[in-house]
Every structure is written in C-alpha cells, then in structure tokens.
Amino acid sequence: MLGATQLSAQEVKNDVKIFPNPATNVINVLGLKNDTNAAISIRDSYGTQIIYHQWDIKRNALNIPVFNLEKGLYMISIQSENQNVKAKFYKQ
C-alpha cells in the first residue's frame, strides 16, 4: 500500500514534472523525451493497475485524463525506450 503524504507539484528524475498534484481532471507531465511511443500505467494504492495505455509523446509532454478515477493516491509509471519515470499523485 502506498503511504499517504502531503503532495505538491512533483519533480521526478530527469527534470520531469507532474502537476497539478493533487489533480482533479487531468495530470500534465512535462520534460519527457520525445519518443515514438510510451507505455503509461496508473496503479491505485493497492497496486492494482487502473489504466494502461500506449501514448505518442509530442512536444515533450503528456496530458492524461484522470477525471474518472476515484479520490485517492495513485502511482504513475511512464516507460519508453529512453526513459522510465515513476511518481505518486493524489486525485481529489
């Protein structure tokens, strides 16, 4: 189970930023390396995969809709050929 903590805009390795945190409708991911494809996984606090999707990274950024998620703590994982990013975010 993921620990609940006060979360704000989060800087992740490689200067990747995930915001807003907490999120309501969308989380923005900036600073990604342009790749043709990235695998995005979002897991709940129990480790259950809620979302899995292949995205094309354009302009070093992603906008990921989270409006349909229940309130709570989540872990996002972004894996591509050149980059692996993991971060926690809270859905309000």
BELNORCOR-V625211 format. One record per residue. RES is the residue in three letters. SS is DSSP state (~ for helix, > for strand, _ for the rest). OMEGA is omega as a letter, one per 20 degrees, with the letter a starting at -180 (* if undefined). Layout:
((RES | SS | OMEGA) (RES | SS | OMEGA))
This chain:
((MET | _ | r) (LEU | _ | r) (GLY | _ | r) (ALA | _ | r) (THR | _ | r) (GLN | _ | a) (LEU | _ | r) (SER | _ | r) (ALA | _ | a) (GLN | > | r) (GLU | > | a) (VAL | > | a) (LYS | ~ | a) (ASN | ~ | r) (ASP | ~ | r) (VAL | > | r) (LYS | > | r) (ILE | > | a) (PHE | > | i) (PRO | _ | r) (ASN | _ | j) (PRO | _ | a) (ALA | > | r) (THR | _ | a) (ASN | _ | a) (VAL | > | r) (ILE | > | r) (ASN | > | r) (VAL | > | a) (LEU | > | r) (GLY | _ | r) (LEU | _ | r) (LYS | _ | r) (ASN | _ | r) (ASP | _ | r) (THR | _ | a) (ASN | _ | r) (ALA | > | r) (ALA | > | a) (ILE | > | r) (SER | > | r) (ILE | > | a) (ARG | > | r) (ASP | > | a) (SER | _ | r) (TYR | _ | a) (GLY | _ | r) (THR | _ | r) (GLN | > | a) (ILE | > | a) (ILE | > | r) (TYR | > | a) (HIS | > | r) (GLN | > | a) (TRP | > | r) (ASP | _ | r) (ILE | _ | r) (LYS | > | r) (ARG | _ | r) (ASN | _ | a) (ALA | > | r) (LEU | > | r) (ASN | > | a) (ILE | > | r) (PRO | > | r) (VAL | _ | a) (PHE | _ | a) (ASN | _ | r) (LEU | _ | r) (GLU | _ | r) (LYS | _ | r) (GLY | > | a) (LEU | > | a) (TYR | > | r) (MET | > | r) (ILE | > | r) (SER | > | r) (ILE | > | a) (GLN | > | r) (SER | > | a) (GLU | _ | a) (ASN | _ | a) (GLN | _ | r) (ASN | > | a) (VAL | > | r) (LYS | > | r) (ALA | > | r) (LYS | > | r) (PHE | > | a) (TYR | > | r) (LYS | > | r) (GLN | _ | *))
